[in-house]
Amino acid sequence: EAMVAIWHDEDRRWEAVASGGEVLRDEAIAQRGSRSVLEEVRRRQEPVLTWGDQEISIDSESIQSQHILGFLVVPLYFWDTTQAPVARRFGGCIYAHRTADRDAFTQQDVDVVVDIARIAQPTLNRE
């Protein structure tokens, strides 16, 4: 599963577009992925990356029920151009997970998603 999840700070909620183009909101995100992982990335403002034989350190009901074995979640930042100086703020995540029936993430997968996030961030500014 993969999605781009956007954090709406004004009303403290997640919204995502899934890999099939479906728009997902809070509970629907939890049925297709892990809001706990999104929250962890938002809290730490750094990637949550597990691949190969790494253990998942986040425990949540959705991780267990979906048999998720690995995550690749990278934060996205937007720039608030209404302030001087321009301020960078957390805006969302690029999210992907793998389940038991899929191969583990590789370092190449991690590198690709990090590169995509770096390329996409400047064009995703909502201000």
C-alpha positions as CSV (number, residue, x, y, z in Angstrom):
1,E,0.0,0.0,0.0
2,A,1.2,3.5,-0.7
3,M,-0.3,7.0,-0.2
4,V,0.5,10.6,0.1
5,A,-0.9,11.8,3.4
6,I,-1.4,15.5,4.2
7,W,-1.6,16.8,7.7
8,H,-4.2,19.6,8.2
9,D,-2.8,21.4,11.2
10,E,-5.8,23.8,11.5
11,D,-8.2,21.0,12.4
12,R,-5.6,18.4,13.4
13,R,-6.5,15.7,10.9
14,W,-5.0,13.5,8.2
15,E,-6.2,13.2,4.6
16,A,-4.5,11.0,2.1
17,V,-4.6,9.9,-1.6
18,A,-4.1,6.2,-1.9
19,S,-2.1,4.5,-4.7
20,G,-5.4,3.8,-6.5
21,G,-6.4,7.5,-6.4
22,E,-9.0,7.1,-3.6
23,V,-9.2,10.0,-1.1
24,L,-9.0,8.7,2.5
25,R,-9.7,10.5,5.7
26,D,-8.8,9.5,9.3
27,E,-10.6,6.2,9.8
28,A,-10.2,5.1,6.2
29,I,-6.5,5.7,6.5
30,A,-6.3,3.3,9.4
31,Q,-8.1,0.7,7.3
32,R,-5.5,1.0,4.5
33,G,-2.4,1.9,6.5
34,S,-1.2,3.0,9.9
35,R,-2.1,6.4,11.4
36,S,0.2,5.6,14.3
37,V,3.1,5.6,11.9
38,L,2.0,8.8,10.3
39,E,1.7,10.3,13.8
40,E,5.2,9.1,14.7
41,V,6.7,10.8,11.6
42,R,4.7,14.0,12.4
43,R,5.9,13.9,16.0
44,R,9.6,13.2,15.3
45,Q,9.6,15.0,11.9
46,E,12.0,12.4,10.5
47,P,11.5,9.2,8.4
48,V,10.3,5.9,9.8
49,L,12.1,3.4,7.7
50,T,12.1,-0.4,8.3
51,W,13.2,-2.9,5.8
52,G,14.9,-6.3,5.7
53,D,14.9,-7.9,9.1
54,Q,14.4,-4.7,11.1
55,E,11.7,-4.8,13.8
56,I,8.8,-2.3,13.8
57,S,9.0,-0.4,17.0
58,I,5.5,1.1,16.7
59,D,2.7,-1.1,18.0
60,S,-0.8,-0.4,16.7
61,E,-3.9,-2.4,16.0
62,S,-3.8,-1.5,12.3
63,I,-0.2,-2.8,12.0
64,Q,-1.3,-6.1,13.5
65,S,-4.6,-6.5,11.6
66,Q,-3.0,-5.8,8.2
67,H,0.0,-8.0,8.9
68,I,2.4,-5.1,8.1
69,L,6.0,-6.1,8.1
70,G,7.8,-3.0,6.9
71,F,7.4,0.8,6.5
72,L,8.9,3.5,4.4
73,V,7.4,6.8,5.5
74,V,9.1,10.1,4.7
75,P,8.0,13.5,5.9
76,L,7.0,16.3,3.5
77,Y,7.5,19.9,4.4
78,F,5.8,23.0,3.0
79,W,6.9,26.6,3.2
80,D,4.7,29.3,4.7
81,T,5.4,32.3,2.5
82,T,3.0,34.5,4.5
83,Q,5.7,34.9,7.1
84,A,9.0,36.7,6.9
85,P,11.4,34.9,6.9
86,V,9.7,32.1,5.0
87,A,9.1,29.2,7.5
88,R,9.3,25.5,6.8
89,R,6.5,23.4,8.4
90,F,5.5,19.8,8.4
91,G,2.9,19.1,5.7
92,G,2.5,15.4,5.5
93,C,4.2,12.1,4.4
94,I,4.9,9.8,1.6
95,Y,3.8,6.5,3.0
96,A,4.4,2.9,1.9
97,H,4.2,-0.4,3.7
98,R,4.7,-4.0,2.9
99,T,2.8,-7.0,4.2
100,A,3.7,-10.6,4.8
101,D,3.1,-11.6,1.2
102,R,5.6,-9.1,-0.2
103,D,9.4,-8.8,-0.2
104,A,11.0,-6.5,2.4
105,F,12.0,-3.0,1.5
106,T,15.6,-2.6,0.2
107,Q,18.0,0.3,0.6
108,Q,17.3,1.1,-3.0
109,D,13.5,1.5,-2.2
110,V,14.4,3.8,0.7
111,D,16.7,5.9,-1.5
112,V,14.0,6.2,-4.2
113,V,11.3,7.4,-1.8
114,V,13.6,9.9,-0.1
115,D,14.5,11.3,-3.5
116,I,10.9,11.5,-4.6
117,A,10.1,13.5,-1.4
118,R,13.0,15.9,-2.0
119,I,11.8,16.5,-5.6
120,A,8.1,16.8,-4.7
121,Q,8.3,19.1,-1.6
122,P,8.9,22.4,-3.5
123,T,5.9,21.8,-5.7
124,L,3.5,20.7,-2.9
125,N,3.5,24.1,-1.1
126,R,-0.1,24.9,-0.3
127,E,0.3,28.5,0.8
